[in-house]
Structure formats: structure tokens, C-alpha cells
Amino acid sequence: MKALIFAAGLGTRLKPITDRLPKALVPVDGRPLLDRTIERLIDAQVSEIVVNVHHLGDQIIDFLARKSYPVSVKISDERAKILDTGGGLKKALACFSDTADPILVHNVDILHNADLTALYKAAQSGQVTLMVSDRPTSRYLLFDESGRMCGWTNIKTGEVRTPYDHLDLTKMRRWAFSGIHCVTPEVVRMMDTMPEVFPIMDFYISRCKDIDIRAYVPEGLRLLDVGKIDSLSAAEAFVRTL
């Protein structure tokens, strides 16, 4: 089992903390987000981890050099140019020693109680498996009754993005993406036609008609996105309940 941690983000919503510290190293209850994410992945039996870096990447590299995890942790270096989530995944593929099994992709700023082993097991039968939930947001992924992704919508603006000509929105299930998913190397290689820098979700939305992208909805999911300053105090209370 292998995993990629997205840790290259600029962390603009966490300013001014991220003026001096990369988002991945922002502490929650005394431990950096990156350390917490790696430990969760180790608990899920991940044996190989790649971490992509950009903003203040030297600090993340130095942090990992000082740590002694019982699994391989490698760096996908984007310090010269940040590649967004899609470009970051495409570049990181070459860092893995084995490119046959699915890759579990995990945003560094997501705290949750999900069973990642169960997610990875569910991903063995598909090309892309997105962990989603029924929670309030303005942007939702759209899935048909079988759980296959068909598009995306912004309910505030009414915008809908889909490769289908006549999508019946009344039959679609709306689920919010968690920032965690599994993807096969086969699908990552399809990204070769994409530009160097692109968001992963743009690719999934544009290709969901010919790529089997499935929803994984864990029971009793509790999730917190540590993306803003005012979420840090909530995050400290959150991790104490996990």
C-alpha cells in the first residue's frame, strides 16, 4: 500500500502563520499536520509514502530528515514550480518504487476518523475512488445511482460541469469531496496529455465519462479541514477525540 501526501500548498488561508512555516508543519495540539498524517497512513499499513513540497519546502525536507519513520518517506520536489494537485500527482508517480497498485492521495490539512484501509480495499475494484460525505458546502460532486461520478456543481452560482450532454440533475446524488482518494497509476498516466500545472479535479470532471470514478461514503465520518486560522482551535479539540 502506497500513499502521496499533498503538502506543497501555499497555505494562504493560514496566513500569517504560513509566512514563516509551511502549512504541513503547522502544529495541531503540539504535532505538525504532516506528522499526524504520516502516522495515520502508517496505522493503515501504508509501506511507502511520497510527500510533495513547494512553499518553504526546505523546512519540510529538514523535518523529515530528522524523523525516523518505519516506512519509506520520499520527497517529490516542486520547489522550483508548484504544479497544483494534478501536476503534483503526475510528477510524484515516478517517486514510487512500484507503480502497479493504487495510490492513496491525502491532503495534509485534513483530519478525520475514516478507516483508510477500508478505503484502499474498496479502491481495488475501480480506477478512481473518492472519499466523499453528505456535508454542507457550496461545491458538490455529482454521482448517479450506482455511485459513479458524472460531474460537479456549485449550488451558489448554479454552475454545472459535466462531459454528459443531458445530465438529469434531479437524479444525481450530491456529495462533498474529502480531500482523500485512491487512483490507479493507469489513470495517472492518462494525465500525460494535460498541461504541466492543473488541478486534479478538473481532470476527473472532464474525464468521468470514460474513467470509472466511484464514490466511497464511510459510515460515521467525522472530518475537519484545517485550512483557516479560525479552524486551528477546533482542530485541537477534534484530534483529542480521535
Buried (B, 14 or more C-beta within 10 A) or exposed (E): BBBBBBBBBBBEBBEEBBEEBBBBBBBBEEEBBBBBBBEBBBEBEBBBBBBBBBBBBEBBBEBBEEEEEEBBBBBBBBBEEBBBBBBBBBBBBEBBEEBEBBBBBBBBBBBBBBBBBBBBBBBEEBBBBBBBBEEEBEBBBBBBEEBBBBBBBEEEEEEBBBEEEEBEEEEBBBBBBBBBBBBBBEBBEBBEEBEEBBBBBBBBBBBBBEBBBBBBBBEEBEBBBBBEBEBBEBBBEBBEEE
